[in-house]
Amino acid sequence: MKKYRLEAFSDGVIAILITIMVLNMEVPSGVGADKLLPVIPVFLTYVLSFIYLAIYWSNHHHLFQAAIGVNRPILWANLNLLFWLSLIPFATGWMGENHFAPGPAALYGMVLLLSAISYWILRQLVLASLTSQARLLHPIGRNWKGWLATVLYLPAIALSFLWEWVSLALYVLTALLWLIPDRRLELALADREAGC
C-alpha cells in the first residue's frame, strides 16, 4: 500500500487539531491590556500544545520518509496515534480554562503520555517493515528521547496533584527536549538516496 495517503490524512488531521485549538480560544471583550490577563493561561497552554502537535507532525513526517510502504498494522497504529492526538485540544482547553488545576493538568499529561506510547508503537511497526534496510535501522533504532519523555510524563502526572507548576515545567521540558531535531534519520535517508 502506498504511504502518501496515510501521510496526507495525518497531515490533515493535525492541521484540523491546531485549528480547533485556536478556535476554542475566546477573544476577550474590551481593549485594555488588563482584559488579556485572564486569557494568559489559555494562551500559554495553546502555545505548549501547538509545539507538541508540531513536534508530532515533524517526527511523523521524518518517520514516513524512511517507510517504504504501509501495511494494516501501521494503518491502525497511525489511527491510534491520531486518536490520542485528537484529545489534545480538549485537554488543552480544560487545563487552560482552569489555570493549570491538578485534575486538568493530570489529564493533559495522560494524553501526552498515551500519545507518546502510541507514537512509539507506530515507530516500532515502521522499523519492523524496514528489516531489509539494515542501514536505516541503526540510526533510528535508539530512541532515548522517547524513553526519557515517558519517564518525565509519569512524575509530571503524579506531581500535578501536589505542585501543578512543577508538572507544567516537566511538560515544557519534554517539549524542549523534542525541539532539538535528531539528524540521524535525515543523514541515513540522504545516504540511501545517494546510493551509499
C-alpha positions in Angstrom: 0.0 0.0 0.0 1.2 3.5 -0.8 2.2 5.7 2.1 1.2 9.0 0.7 -2.5 8.6 1.6 -1.6 7.9 5.2 0.7 10.9 5.3 -1.8 13.3 3.7 -4.6 12.1 6.1 -2.4 12.5 9.1 -1.3 16.0 8.0 -4.9 17.0 7.6 -5.9 15.7 11.0 -3.1 17.5 12.7 -3.9 20.7 10.8 -7.5 20.4 12.0 -6.5 19.8 15.6 -4.4 23.0 15.6 -7.3 24.9 14.0 -9.7 23.6 16.6 -7.4 24.7 19.4 -7.1 28.2 18.2 -10.8 28.5 17.5 -11.6 27.4 21.1 -9.7 30.4 22.5 -12.2 33.1 23.3 -11.4 36.6 22.4 -11.6 38.9 25.4 -14.2 41.7 25.3 -12.6 45.1 25.7 -9.4 46.7 24.5 -7.4 47.2 27.7 -4.3 45.1 28.5 -6.0 44.1 31.7 -8.5 42.1 29.6 -5.7 39.9 28.4 -4.6 38.7 31.9 -7.4 36.2 32.3 -6.6 34.5 29.0 -2.9 34.2 29.6 -3.2 30.6 30.9 -5.3 29.6 27.9 -2.8 31.2 25.5 0.2 29.5 27.2 -1.5 26.1 27.1 -2.3 26.7 23.5 1.4 27.5 22.7 2.6 24.4 24.5 0.1 22.2 22.7 0.9 23.8 19.4 4.5 22.9 19.9 3.6 19.3 20.8 1.5 18.9 17.7 4.2 20.5 15.6 6.7 18.0 17.0 4.5 15.1 16.3 3.9 16.3 12.8 7.6 16.8 12.1 8.6 13.4 13.6 5.7 11.7 11.7 7.0 13.3 8.5 10.5 12.1 9.1 9.4 8.6 10.2 7.4 8.1 7.0 10.3 9.4 4.8 12.0 6.2 5.9 9.0 4.0 5.4 8.8 2.2 2.1 5.1 1.2 2.3 2.2 0.9 4.7 0.5 -2.3 6.0 -2.6 -2.8 8.0 -0.8 -2.8 11.4 0.9 0.5 10.5 -2.5 2.0 9.4 -4.1 1.0 12.7 -1.2 2.2 14.8 -1.3 5.6 13.0 -5.1 5.8 13.7 -4.3 5.1 17.4 -1.8 7.9 17.4 -4.3 10.3 15.8 -6.9 9.3 18.3 -4.7 10.4 21.3 -3.5 13.5 19.5 -7.2 14.4 18.8 -7.7 14.7 22.6 -5.0 17.4 22.9 -7.5 20.2 22.1 -9.9 19.1 24.8 -7.1 18.6 27.4 -5.6 22.0 26.3 -8.8 23.8 26.7 -9.7 22.3 30.1 -6.2 22.9 31.5 -6.0 26.5 30.2 -9.5 27.4 31.4 -8.8 26.1 34.8 -5.4 27.7 35.2 -3.4 24.5 35.4 -5.5 23.0 38.2 -4.5 19.4 39.3 -7.1 17.3 37.5 -6.9 19.1 34.1 -3.0 19.1 34.4 -3.0 15.3 35.1 -5.4 14.7 32.2 -3.2 16.7 29.9 -0.2 14.6 30.9 -2.1 11.4 30.4 -3.0 12.5 26.9 0.7 13.3 26.2 1.8 10.0 27.7 -0.6 8.0 25.7 0.3 9.9 22.5 4.0 9.2 23.2 3.3 5.4 23.7 1.2 5.4 20.5 4.0 7.1 18.5 6.4 4.5 19.9 4.2 1.7 18.7 3.9 3.3 15.3 7.6 3.8 15.1 8.3 0.1 16.1 6.0 -1.1 13.3 7.6 1.1 10.7 11.0 -0.1 11.9 9.9 -3.7 11.6 8.8 -3.1 8.0 12.4 -1.9 7.2 14.2 -5.1 8.1 15.6 -5.3 4.6 17.2 -1.8 5.1 19.6 -2.5 8.0 21.5 0.7 7.4 18.4 2.8 8.3 17.6 0.7 11.4 20.8 1.6 13.1 20.3 5.4 13.2 16.7 5.3 14.2 16.8 2.2 16.4 17.9 4.0 19.5 15.1 6.1 21.0 16.5 7.7 24.2 14.2 10.7 23.8 11.1 8.6 23.7 12.1 6.8 26.9 13.1 10.0 28.6 9.8 11.6 27.6 7.9 8.7 29.2 10.0 8.9 32.3 9.2 12.6 32.6 5.5 12.3 31.9 4.9 9.8 34.7 6.1 12.0 37.6 4.6 15.1 35.9 1.2 13.4 36.1 1.6 12.5 39.7 3.1 15.9 40.7 0.1 17.7 39.1 -1.8 16.9 42.3 0.8 18.4 44.5 2.7 21.0 42.6 1.0 21.7 39.3 3.7 24.2 38.3 6.4 21.5 38.6 4.2 19.3 36.5 3.8 22.0 33.9 7.6 22.6 33.9 8.1 18.9 33.1 5.7 19.1 30.2 7.6 22.1 28.9 11.0 20.4 29.5 9.8 17.4 27.5 8.7 19.6 24.6 12.0 21.4 24.6 13.8 18.1 24.5 11.9 17.2 21.3 12.5 20.6 19.7 16.1 19.6 19.1 15.9 17.6 15.9 17.5 14.1 15.6 19.6 14.3 12.4 20.5 10.6 12.3 17.5 9.7 10.3 17.9 12.5 7.8 21.6 11.6 7.3 20.7 7.9 6.8 18.0 8.9 4.3 20.4 11.1 2.4 22.9 8.2 2.2 20.1 5.9 0.9 19.1 8.3 -1.8 22.8 8.8 -2.7 23.1 5.1 -3.1 25.8 4.7 -0.4 
